Amino acid sequence: MTHTNRGRLTVNIDGKWRLYTNTIPGGSEALGTVTQGEGDTGALVKLPSGLYAQVNAGAIRNLDGRKVAAALGTAGRPAEMAGGRKVNTYLDAEAVETAKRLGNGNVSEGIRKALKSAVET
C-alpha cells in the first residue's frame, strides 16, 4: 500500500472556513481551508506568532509552515525587495531555530520580523 498523499497539503483561499469552526484564536487570521492527505479538511488559520494551524470545531493542529507556503505558492526565494541586499550573519543554533520559527521556516524572514518587533517596542 502506498501513501502518495500522506503529508500533502492543499489550500483553498476561497474555502468556507466557517464550515469547520465558528471561532478562531484571538489575533489570528482565517485564510481559507486546508486539506491534509485525502479528506482531512479544516479552517486554515495564521496565528499571531506567524505559524499556521488547522482548526476544526475548536481543536487546533499545527501545520508545517514550509508545506503551507508551498501550497500557497509563497515558498522559495522571495522576489528581490526594494533596498534589499544580501548580508551574511553568524548565529548560534538556538538563534537559527528561533528565526526559523518566527519566519515559518525562513531564517531571513524571522530576522526581519524580530527586527521590526524590536523597533516597534
DSSP file (Angstrom, degrees, kcal/mol; ACC not computed):
  #  RESIDUE AA STRUCTURE BP1 BP2  ACC     N-H-->O    O-->H-N    N-H-->O    O-->H-N    TCO  KAPPA ALPHA  PHI   PSI    X-CA   Y-CA   Z-CA
    1    1 A M              0   0    0      0, 0.0     2,-0.3     0, 0.0     0, 0.0   0.000 360.0 360.0 360.0 132.0    0.0    0.0    0.0
    2    2 A T        -     0   0    0      1,-0.0     2,-0.3     3,-0.0     3,-0.1  -0.696 360.0-151.0-103.6 158.3    1.4    3.4   -0.9
    3    3 A H    >   +     0   0    0     -2,-0.3     3,-0.8     1,-0.1    34,-0.0  -0.596  29.4 159.1-125.0  68.1    0.7    6.7    0.8
    4    4 A T  T 3  S+     0   0    0     -2,-0.3    -1,-0.1     1,-0.2    33,-0.1   0.776  78.0  37.7 -67.1 -26.8    1.1    9.2   -2.0
    5    5 A N  T >  S+     0   0    0     -3,-0.1     3,-2.0     2,-0.1    32,-0.4   0.410  80.5 123.4-106.4   2.3   -0.9   11.9   -0.3
    6    6 A R  T <  S+     0   0    0     -3,-0.8     3,-0.1     1,-0.3    -3,-0.1  -0.487  88.3   9.6 -62.7 123.3    0.3   11.4    3.3
    7    7 A G  T 3  S+     0   0    0     -2,-0.3     2,-0.3     1,-0.3    -1,-0.3   0.369  97.4 130.2  88.4  -5.3    1.7   14.8    4.4
    8    8 A R    <   -     0   0    0     -3,-2.0    29,-2.6    63,-0.0     2,-0.4  -0.648  42.7-155.1 -83.4 138.2    0.5   16.7    1.3
    9    9 A L  E     -A   36   0A   0     -2,-0.3     2,-0.4    27,-0.2    27,-0.2  -0.923   9.1-167.3-114.3 139.1   -1.4   19.9    1.9
   10   10 A T  E     -A   35   0A   0     25,-2.2    25,-2.7    -2,-0.4     2,-0.4  -0.996  10.7-160.1-122.3 127.8   -4.0   21.5   -0.4
   11   11 A V  E     -A   34   0A   0     -2,-0.4     2,-0.5    60,-0.2    23,-0.2  -0.897  10.1-168.8-111.7 135.9   -5.0   25.1    0.4
   12   12 A N  E >   -A   33   0A   0     21,-2.6    21,-2.4    -2,-0.4     3,-1.7  -0.923   2.0-170.9-121.8 103.0   -8.2   26.8   -0.8
   13   13 A I  T 3  S+     0   0    0     -2,-0.5    -1,-0.1     1,-0.3    21,-0.0   0.816  91.3  48.3 -63.6 -30.7   -8.0   30.5   -0.2
   14   14 A D  T 3  S+     0   0    0     -3,-0.1    -1,-0.3    18,-0.1    18,-0.1   0.381  87.0 128.4 -88.6   3.9  -11.7   30.9   -1.2
   15   15 A G    <   -     0   0    0     -3,-1.7     2,-1.5    18,-0.2     3,-0.1  -0.258  69.9-114.9 -63.8 147.3  -12.7   27.9    1.0
   16   16 A K    >   +     0   0    0      1,-0.2     3,-1.8     2,-0.1     4,-0.2  -0.640  36.1 179.1 -86.6  86.2  -15.5   28.4    3.5
   17   17 A W  G >> S+     0   0    0     -2,-1.5     3,-1.9     1,-0.3     4,-0.9   0.752  70.8  71.7 -63.4 -26.4  -13.6   28.1    6.7
   18   18 A R  G 34 S+     0   0    0      1,-0.3    -1,-0.3     2,-0.2    -2,-0.1   0.640  82.8  71.8 -68.4 -12.3  -16.7   28.7    8.9
   19   19 A L  G <4 S+     0   0    0     -3,-1.8    -1,-0.3     1,-0.2    -2,-0.2   0.728 106.2  38.3 -68.6 -19.9  -18.0   25.2    7.9
   20   20 A Y  T <4 S+     0   0    0     -3,-1.9    37,-3.2     1,-0.3     2,-0.3   0.639 130.5   3.5-107.8 -19.9  -15.2   23.8   10.1
   21   21 A T     <  -     0   0    0     -4,-0.9    -1,-0.3    35,-0.2     3,-0.1  -0.960  45.2-152.3-163.0 148.7  -15.2   26.2   13.1
   22   22 A N  S    S+     0   0    0     -2,-0.3     2,-0.3    -3,-0.1    -4,-0.1   0.649  85.4  40.2 -95.2 -19.2  -17.1   29.2   14.3
   23   23 A T        -     0   0    0     -5,-0.0    35,-0.3     3,-0.0    -1,-0.1  -0.934  59.9-166.6-131.7 153.2  -14.2   30.7   16.3
   24   24 A I        -     0   0    0     -2,-0.3     3,-0.1     4,-0.1     4,-0.1  -0.919  43.8 -78.9-129.8 159.3  -10.5   31.1   15.8
   25   25 A P    >   -     0   0    0      0, 0.0     3,-1.9     0, 0.0    -1,-0.0  -0.229  62.2 -87.0 -58.1 146.3   -7.9   32.1   18.4
   26   26 A G  T 3  S+     0   0    0      1,-0.3     3,-0.1    21,-0.0    -3,-0.0  -0.235 113.5  17.1 -55.0 137.3   -7.7   35.8   19.2
   27   27 A G  T 3  S+     0   0    0      1,-0.3    -1,-0.3    -3,-0.1     2,-0.1   0.439  99.3 126.0  79.4  -0.6   -5.4   37.8   16.9
   28   28 A S    <   -     0   0    0     -3,-1.9     2,-0.4    19,-0.1    -1,-0.3  -0.417  53.2-137.1 -87.4 165.4   -5.5   35.1   14.3
   29   29 A E  E     - B   0  46A   0     17,-2.2    17,-2.9    -2,-0.1     2,-0.5  -0.987   9.2-139.0-126.5 123.3   -6.4   35.4   10.7
   30   30 A A  E     + B   0  45A   0     -2,-0.4    15,-0.2    15,-0.2     3,-0.1  -0.699  21.2 179.2 -80.4 127.3   -8.5   32.9    8.8
   31   31 A L  E     -     0   0A   0     13,-3.1     2,-0.3    -2,-0.5   -16,-0.2   0.580  49.7 -86.3-105.5 -13.4   -7.1   32.3    5.3
   32   32 A G  E     - B   0  44A   0     12,-0.9    12,-2.6   -18,-0.1     2,-0.3  -0.996  67.3 -36.8 142.4-141.5   -9.5   29.7    3.9
   33   33 A T  E     -AB  12  43A   0    -21,-2.4   -21,-2.6    -2,-0.3     2,-0.4  -0.856  41.6-157.8-121.6 159.0   -9.4   25.9    4.2
   34   34 A V  E     -AB  11  42A   0      8,-2.5     8,-2.1    -2,-0.3     2,-0.5  -0.997   2.3-160.2-134.8 138.4   -6.7   23.3    4.2
   35   35 A T  E     -AB  10  41A   0    -25,-2.7   -25,-2.2    -2,-0.4     2,-0.5  -0.983   6.0-157.2-121.3 127.6   -6.9   19.6    3.4
   36   36 A Q  E  >  -AB   9  40A   0      4,-2.7     4,-1.5    -2,-0.5   -27,-0.2  -0.886  61.6 -36.6-103.2 130.9   -4.3   17.2    4.6
   37   37 A G  T  4 S-     0   0    0    -29,-2.6     2,-0.7    -2,-0.5   -31,-0.1  -0.368 122.6 -13.4  61.5-127.2   -3.9   13.9    2.7
   38   38 A E  T  4 S-     0   0    0     -2,-0.1    -1,-0.2     1,-0.1     3,-0.1  -0.779 130.7 -24.7-115.4  87.2   -7.2   12.7    1.4
   39   39 A G  T  4 S+     0   0    0     -2,-0.7     2,-1.4     1,-0.2    -2,-0.1   0.382  84.0 129.5 102.4  -3.4  -10.1   14.5    3.1
   40   40 A D  E  <  +B   36   0A   0     -4,-1.5    -4,-2.7     2,-0.0     2,-0.3  -0.677  41.0 170.3 -84.5  89.9   -8.9   15.8    6.4
   41   41 A T  E     +B   35   0A   0     -2,-1.4     2,-0.3    -6,-0.2    -6,-0.2  -0.774   8.6 142.2-110.2 146.5  -10.2   19.3    5.9
   42   42 A G  E     -B   34   0A   0     -8,-2.1    -8,-2.5    -2,-0.3     2,-0.3  -0.927  54.0 -59.0-160.6-176.9  -10.4   22.3    8.3
   43   43 A A  E     -BC  33  55A   0     12,-2.5    12,-2.3    -2,-0.3     2,-0.6  -0.587  45.5-135.2 -76.0 133.4  -10.0   26.0    8.6
   44   44 A L  E     -BC  32  54A   0    -12,-2.6   -13,-3.1    -2,-0.3   -12,-0.9  -0.825  31.1-177.9 -90.3 121.2   -6.5   27.4    7.7
   45   45 A V  E     -BC  30  53A   0      8,-2.8     8,-2.5    -2,-0.6     2,-0.7  -0.963  25.2-147.7-126.3 135.9   -5.5   29.9   10.3
   46   46 A K  E     -BC  29  52A   0    -17,-2.9   -17,-2.2    -2,-0.4     6,-0.2  -0.918  26.6-143.5-100.4 116.6   -2.4   32.1   10.6
   47   47 A L    >   -     0   0    0      4,-3.0     3,-2.6    -2,-0.7   -19,-0.1  -0.313  25.7-104.4 -76.5 160.5   -1.7   32.5   14.3
   48   48 A P  T 3  S+     0   0    0      0, 0.0    -1,-0.1     0, 0.0   -21,-0.1   0.782 121.5  62.0 -56.1 -26.9   -0.3   35.8   15.8
   49   49 A S  T 3  S-     0   0    0      2,-0.1     3,-0.1     1,-0.1   -21,-0.0   0.600 120.4-109.5 -73.5 -10.6    3.1   34.1   16.1
   50   50 A G  S <  S+     0   0    0     -3,-2.6     2,-0.1     1,-0.4    -1,-0.1   0.319  79.3 127.6  96.2  -7.4    3.1   33.7   12.3
   51   51 A L        -     0   0    0     -5,-0.1    -4,-3.0     1,-0.0    -1,-0.4  -0.457  55.9-126.2 -80.3 156.9    2.7   29.9   12.5
   52   52 A Y  E     +C   46   0A   0     11,-0.5    11,-2.3    -6,-0.2     2,-0.3  -0.785  28.5 178.8-104.3 148.5   -0.1   28.1   10.6
   53   53 A A  E     -CD  45  62A   0     -8,-2.5    -8,-2.8    -2,-0.3     2,-0.5  -0.980  28.1-128.7-145.2 156.3   -2.7   25.8   12.1
   54   54 A Q  E     -CD  44  61A   0      7,-3.0     7,-2.5    -2,-0.3     2,-0.5  -0.933  27.6-161.1-103.3 128.0   -5.7   23.8   11.0
   55   55 A V  E     +CD  43  60A   0    -12,-2.3   -12,-2.5    -2,-0.5     2,-0.4  -0.948  14.1 175.4-116.7 128.8   -8.8   24.4   13.2
   56   56 A N  E >  S- D   0  59A   0      3,-2.4     3,-2.6    -2,-0.5   -35,-0.2  -0.945  74.2 -35.1-131.9 109.8  -11.7   22.1   13.4
   57   57 A A  T 3  S-     0   0    0    -37,-3.2   -36,-0.2    -2,-0.4     3,-0.1   0.854 126.6 -41.2  47.1  45.3  -14.5   22.9   15.9
   58   58 A G  T 3  S+     0   0    0    -35,-0.3     2,-0.4     1,-0.3    -1,-0.3   0.196 111.7 119.3  91.4 -16.5  -12.1   24.4   18.4
   59   59 A A  E <   -D   56   0A   0     -3,-2.6    -3,-2.4     2,-0.0     2,-0.5  -0.713  49.6-156.4 -83.5 131.1   -9.4   21.8   18.0
   60   60 A I  E     -D   55   0A   0     -2,-0.4     2,-0.4    -5,-0.2    -5,-0.2  -0.928  12.1-175.9-115.0 130.2   -6.1   23.3   16.8
   61   61 A R  E     -D   54   0A   0     -7,-2.5    -7,-3.0    -2,-0.5     2,-0.0  -0.991  26.1-124.1-125.6 125.1   -3.4   21.3   15.0
   62   62 A N  E     -D   53   0A   0     -2,-0.4     2,-0.3    -9,-0.2    -9,-0.2  -0.347  25.1-151.0 -64.8 145.7   -0.1   22.9   14.0
   63   63 A L        -     0   0    0    -11,-2.3     2,-0.6    -2,-0.0   -11,-0.5  -0.870  25.7-100.8-116.6 152.9    0.9   22.7   10.3
   64   64 A D     >  -     0   0    0     -2,-0.3     4,-2.2     1,-0.2     3,-0.5  -0.624  28.7-148.6 -71.6 115.5    4.3   22.6    8.7
   65   65 A G  H  > S+     0   0    0     -2,-0.6     4,-2.6     1,-0.2    -1,-0.2   0.805  95.0  56.9 -58.4 -32.2    4.9   26.2    7.6
   66   66 A R  H  > S+     0   0    0      2,-0.2     4,-2.1     1,-0.2    -1,-0.2   0.897 108.1  46.7 -67.1 -39.9    7.0   25.0    4.6
   67   67 A K  H  > S+     0   0    0     -3,-0.5     4,-2.3     2,-0.2    -2,-0.2   0.891 113.2  48.7 -69.6 -38.8    4.2   22.9    3.3
   68   68 A V  H  X S+     0   0    0     -4,-2.2     4,-2.4     2,-0.2     6,-0.2   0.931 111.3  50.1 -64.7 -44.5    1.6   25.7    3.7
   69   69 A A  H  X>S+     0   0    0     -4,-2.6     5,-2.9     1,-0.2     4,-0.9   0.899 111.2  49.2 -60.3 -40.9    4.0   28.1    2.0
   70   70 A A  H  <5S+     0   0    0     -4,-2.1     3,-0.4     4,-0.2    -1,-0.2   0.914 112.1  47.9 -64.3 -42.3    4.4   25.6   -0.9
   71   71 A A  H  <5S+     0   0    0     -4,-2.3   -60,-0.2     1,-0.2    -2,-0.2   0.839 113.7  47.6 -67.7 -32.4    0.6   25.2   -1.2
   72   72 A L  H  <5S-     0   0    0     -4,-2.4    -1,-0.2    -5,-0.2    -2,-0.2   0.619 114.1-119.1 -81.2 -12.9    0.1   29.0   -1.1
   73   73 A G  T  <5S+     0   0    0     -4,-0.9    -3,-0.2    -3,-0.4    -4,-0.1   0.711  85.6 111.7  82.0  20.8    2.8   29.4   -3.7
   74   74 A T      < +     0   0    0     -5,-2.9    -4,-0.2    -6,-0.2    -5,-0.1   0.273  44.8 113.9-108.8  10.4    5.0   31.5   -1.4
   75   75 A A        +     0   0    0     -6,-0.9     2,-0.1    -5,-0.1    -9,-0.0  -0.336  55.0  36.1 -78.5 162.4    7.8   29.0   -1.0
   76   76 A G  S    S-     0   0    0     -2,-0.1    -7,-0.0     2,-0.0     0, 0.0  -0.324 105.9 -18.8  93.1-176.1   11.3   29.6   -2.2
   77   77 A R  S    S-     0   0    0     -2,-0.1     3,-0.1     1,-0.1    -2,-0.0  -0.452  72.7-120.9 -67.4 131.5   13.5   32.7   -2.5
   78   78 A P        -     0   0    0      0, 0.0     3,-0.1     0, 0.0    -1,-0.1  -0.279  34.3 -89.7 -70.2 160.3   11.4   35.8   -2.3
   79   79 A A        -     0   0    0      1,-0.2     2,-0.0     0, 0.0     0, 0.0  -0.278  62.0 -77.8 -60.8 154.9   11.5   38.4   -5.2
   80   80 A E        -     0   0    0     -3,-0.1     2,-0.3     1,-0.1    -1,-0.2  -0.355  53.7-137.7 -57.3 130.4   14.1   41.0   -4.9
   81   81 A M    >   -     0   0    0     -3,-0.1     3,-2.2     1,-0.1     2,-0.2  -0.683  24.2 -96.0 -94.9 149.0   13.0   43.5   -2.3
   82   82 A A  T 3  S+     0   0    0     -2,-0.3     3,-0.1     1,-0.3    -1,-0.1  -0.409 110.2   3.6 -61.6 126.8   13.4   47.2   -2.8
   83   83 A G  T 3  S+     0   0    0      1,-0.3    -1,-0.3    -2,-0.2     2,-0.1   0.511 101.7 136.9  76.3   5.1   16.5   48.4   -1.0
   84   84 A G    <   +     0   0    0     -3,-2.2     2,-0.3     0, 0.0    -1,-0.3  -0.468  26.7 175.0 -84.2 155.9   17.4   44.8    0.0
   85   85 A R        -     0   0    0     -2,-0.1     2,-0.3    -3,-0.1    -3,-0.0  -0.982  37.1 -94.4-153.9 156.1   20.8   43.3   -0.2
   86   86 A K        +     0   0    0     -2,-0.3     2,-0.4     2,-0.0     0, 0.0  -0.538  41.6 179.8 -74.8 132.7   22.5   40.0    0.8
   87   87 A V        -     0   0    0     -2,-0.3     2,-0.4     2,-0.0    -2,-0.0  -0.998  21.0-138.3-135.1 130.0   24.1   40.0    4.2
   88   88 A N        -     0   0    0     -2,-0.4     2,-0.3     2,-0.0    -2,-0.0  -0.725  24.5-173.0 -87.2 136.6   25.9   37.1    5.8
   89   89 A T        -     0   0    0     -2,-0.4     2,-0.5     2,-0.0    -2,-0.0  -0.885  20.1-140.9-126.0 159.5   25.2   36.5    9.5
   90   90 A Y        +     0   0    0     -2,-0.3     2,-0.3     0, 0.0    -2,-0.0  -0.968  31.5 167.8-122.5 113.1   26.7   34.2   12.1
   91   91 A L        -     0   0    0     -2,-0.5     2,-0.1     2,-0.0    -2,-0.0  -0.906  33.3-117.4-126.9 150.9   24.1   32.8   14.5
   92   92 A D     >  -     0   0    0     -2,-0.3     4,-2.1     1,-0.1     5,-0.2  -0.366  41.5 -98.7 -78.7 169.7   24.2   30.0   17.1
   93   93 A A  H  > S+     0   0    0      1,-0.2     4,-2.3     2,-0.2     5,-0.2   0.860 122.4  52.9 -59.3 -39.7   21.8   27.0   16.7
   94   94 A E  H  > S+     0   0    0      1,-0.2     4,-2.3     2,-0.2    -1,-0.2   0.912 109.4  48.4 -64.3 -42.7   19.2   28.4   19.1
   95   95 A A  H  > S+     0   0    0      2,-0.2     4,-2.6     1,-0.2    -1,-0.2   0.880 110.5  51.8 -65.4 -38.3   19.0   31.7   17.3
   96   96 A V  H  X S+     0   0    0     -4,-2.1     4,-2.5     2,-0.2    -2,-0.2   0.931 111.0  47.3 -63.4 -45.2   18.7   30.0   13.9
   97   97 A E  H  X S+     0   0    0     -4,-2.3     4,-2.3     2,-0.2    -2,-0.2   0.894 112.5  49.6 -64.4 -39.5   15.8   27.8   15.2
   98   98 A T  H  X S+     0   0    0     -4,-2.3     4,-2.6     2,-0.2    -2,-0.2   0.927 111.9  47.9 -63.9 -45.0   14.1   30.9   16.7
   99   99 A A  H  X S+     0   0    0     -4,-2.6     4,-2.2     1,-0.2     7,-0.2   0.893 111.1  51.2 -63.3 -40.3   14.4   32.8   13.4
  100  100 A K  H  <>S+     0   0    0     -4,-2.5     5,-3.8     2,-0.2     6,-0.5   0.922 111.0  48.3 -61.2 -44.1   13.1   29.8   11.5
  101  101 A R  H ><5S+     0   0    0     -4,-2.3     3,-1.2     1,-0.2    -2,-0.2   0.924 113.4  46.5 -64.0 -44.6   10.1   29.6   13.8
  102  102 A L  H 3<5S+     0   0    0     -4,-2.6    -1,-0.2     1,-0.2    -2,-0.2   0.850 117.8  43.7 -64.5 -34.1    9.4   33.3   13.6
  103  103 A G  T ><5S-     0   0    0     -4,-2.2     3,-1.2    -5,-0.2    -1,-0.2   0.138 114.1-111.3-100.4  19.5    9.7   33.2    9.8
  104  104 A N  T < 5S-     0   0    0     -3,-1.2    -3,-0.2     1,-0.3   -35,-0.1   0.908  90.8 -32.8  52.5  46.0    7.7   30.0    9.2
  105  105 A G  T 3 <S+     0   0    0     -5,-3.8     2,-0.7     1,-0.2    -1,-0.3   0.332 120.1 108.2  95.5  -7.0   10.9   28.1    8.2
  106  106 A N    <>  -     0   0    0     -3,-1.2     4,-2.2    -6,-0.5    -1,-0.2  -0.906  50.6-164.8-109.4 108.9   12.6   31.1    6.6
  107  107 A V  H  > S+     0   0    0     -2,-0.7     4,-2.3     1,-0.2     5,-0.2   0.907  89.6  51.3 -59.7 -45.2   15.5   32.4    8.7
  108  108 A S  H  > S+     0   0    0      1,-0.2     4,-2.4     2,-0.2    -1,-0.2   0.910 110.4  48.6 -60.8 -42.8   15.8   35.7    6.9
  109  109 A E  H  > S+     0   0    0      1,-0.2     4,-2.5     2,-0.2    -1,-0.2   0.896 110.2  52.5 -64.3 -39.4   12.0   36.4    7.3
  110  110 A G  H  X S+     0   0    0     -4,-2.2     4,-2.3     2,-0.2    -2,-0.2   0.899 109.5  48.3 -62.1 -41.7   12.3   35.6   11.0
  111  111 A I  H  X S+     0   0    0     -4,-2.3     4,-2.5     2,-0.2    -2,-0.2   0.916 111.3  50.6 -65.0 -43.2   15.2   38.0   11.5
  112  112 A R  H  X S+     0   0    0     -4,-2.4     4,-2.4     1,-0.2    -2,-0.2   0.917 111.5  48.2 -60.5 -43.3   13.2   40.7    9.7
  113  113 A K  H  X S+     0   0    0     -4,-2.5     4,-2.5     2,-0.2    -2,-0.2   0.910 111.7  49.6 -64.1 -42.2   10.2   40.1   11.9
  114  114 A A  H  X S+     0   0    0     -4,-2.3     4,-2.2     2,-0.2    -2,-0.2   0.913 112.5  47.3 -63.5 -42.7   12.3   40.2   15.1
  115  115 A L  H  X S+     0   0    0     -4,-2.5     4,-2.0     2,-0.2    -2,-0.2   0.908 112.0  49.7 -66.2 -41.1   14.0   43.5   14.0
  116  116 A K  H  X S+     0   0    0     -4,-2.4     4,-2.0     1,-0.2    -2,-0.2   0.919 111.6  49.3 -63.0 -43.1   10.6   45.0   13.1
  117  117 A S  H  X S+     0   0    0     -4,-2.5     4,-1.2     1,-0.2    -1,-0.2   0.888 109.6  51.9 -63.1 -39.7    9.2   44.0   16.5
  118  118 A A  H  < S+     0   0    0     -4,-2.2    -1,-0.2     1,-0.2    -2,-0.2   0.874 110.2  48.2 -65.0 -37.4   12.3   45.4   18.3
  119  119 A V  H  < S+     0   0    0     -4,-2.0    -1,-0.2     1,-0.2    -2,-0.2   0.869 109.2  53.8 -70.3 -36.7   11.8   48.8   16.5
  120  120 A E  H  <        0   0    0     -4,-2.0    -1,-0.2     1,-0.2    -2,-0.2   0.727 360.0 360.0 -72.0 -21.8    8.1   48.9   17.3
  121  121 A T     <        0   0    0     -4,-1.2    -1,-0.2    -3,-0.2    -2,-0.2   0.469 360.0 360.0 -96.0 360.0    8.7   48.4   21.1
